[in-house]
Amino acid sequence: MPLDLSDESQYDRARLRQWARGRARSSGVDRRELLKLFAAGAAAGSLGLGAAGTAEASTTGAAGNAAAGAAATTAAVAPGTVKPLPPELFTLRGTNAETNFAALRGTGPLTPIDRFFVRNHTVTPRLDAHDWRLKVWGDALTGGPVEFSYDRLRALPAVERTLFIECAGNGRSFYTTQQGQQVTGTAWTLGAIGVAHWRGARLSDVLRLAGLTRRAVDVLPRGLDDEVVTNGVNLGHVRRPLPVSKALDDVILAYEMNGEPLPPDHGGPVRVVVPNWIGISSIKWVGDIEVSGQALYTPWNTDLYRMFGPDQPPQGSAPLTRQTLKSAFELEHGATVSAHRTRLLTGRSWSGAAPVRRVEVSTDGGVRWQRARLHDAPRRGSWVRWSVPWTPRAAGPTALLARATDATGRTQPETTPYNTQGYLFDAVVRHQVTVV
């Protein structure tokens, strides 16, 4: 049976094998340099980017040098963003800004732009939509490069989708605070996710207008943010290939977010949005797209997105694919609540694999569970809001727990297998509060 390369897991495995055998072209980075970087990372048990101020990749997080854990607090230096980042809405983490989940209470199913998390490699580039151009080029087109202006892109038929984008490292800090395991990378709690209503042109329409041919194998969007340098190797602009089958399926070149022109911090004037794939696929500030008749390999294909550690295979895991299952309370960590007074606990649950079908909540550290009321129709690619009433009876510390089950039948586990870079934490989070 031929591989379905629109399935990210099969695609990444196939590309990794092809590249290892010399059958995939390395895009923009010398093969020997990539092998050196890959070997150094594997020997260290981590393939992270080294210096603070260089970058984890896009919205997934390929590791910085900050250790995750309780000691990770608000950064002293604000990241190079455009929008304000008030402390009641965000926790600053290096060049990134994590949404404080309590700030989402009462905001509806979409994340307001002023509360949408920011994941930057370095700083937000400031690009003028009128000067912006998208160059589509490559050896699998009928002719030479084709350019699209902002106005030309907006003149194409539009598509609208409500989708979440989430870092692979979201929840990373709980490896340390709950499981006692040290990891590298940005110390996110659960706020490295946002759901938005995106509007844009179909990538498939752009490719066909550019002269896509049957020779096309991979489609490689590239960002206009600063080049990434790690361990002395210039990895170039962030880029990650898509199989042509996926590119022609449901990928959007988005220019609006929640009904507004796409803001700079979120990829404006135009970004790629790849439904149901990990965030690195959704390249921000897209400036060119290569259409190749060969398999392509970049550092962001696979080697920055694998898991290493004693709980992982000796040579590391398969490349990371879709996001995992999570739940979060819309309540400050360490909050103080009043005894004998009923309050409505609220939160959100989501899964990268399937719609969330059930959410259960425990208010006594996991001894008893009750079914939460869902406030949204379960839908893949988004989250569901939920609530449950709680009347605390006894004073003292306690842990609130929420666990989700998605349509595949998978339920959040008690612990997540360890990996050194702290990816894909999906265990039930113990949300500590004090009853007074």
Secondary structure, 3 states (H helix, E strand, C coil): CCCCCCCHHHHHHHHHHHHHCCCCEECCCCHHHHHHHHHHHHHHCCCCCCCCCCCCCCCCCCCCCCECCCCCCCCCCCCECCCCCCCCCEEEECCEEEECHHHHCCCCCCCCHHHCCECCCCECCCCCCCCCEEEEECCCECCCCEEEEHHHHHCCCEEEEEEEEECCCCCCCHHHHCCCCCCECCCCCCCCEEEEEEEEEEHHHHHHHCCECCCCCEEEEEECCCCEEECCEEEECCECCEEHHHHCCCCEEEEEECCEECCHHHCCCCEEECCCCCHHHCCCCEEEEEEECCCEECCCCCCCCCCCCCCCCCCCCCCCCCCCCEEEECCCCCEEECCCCCEEEEEEEECCCCCEEEEEEECCCCCCCEECEECCCCCCCCEEEEEEEECCCCCEEEEEEEEEEECCCCECCCCCCCCCCCCCCCCCCCEEEEEC
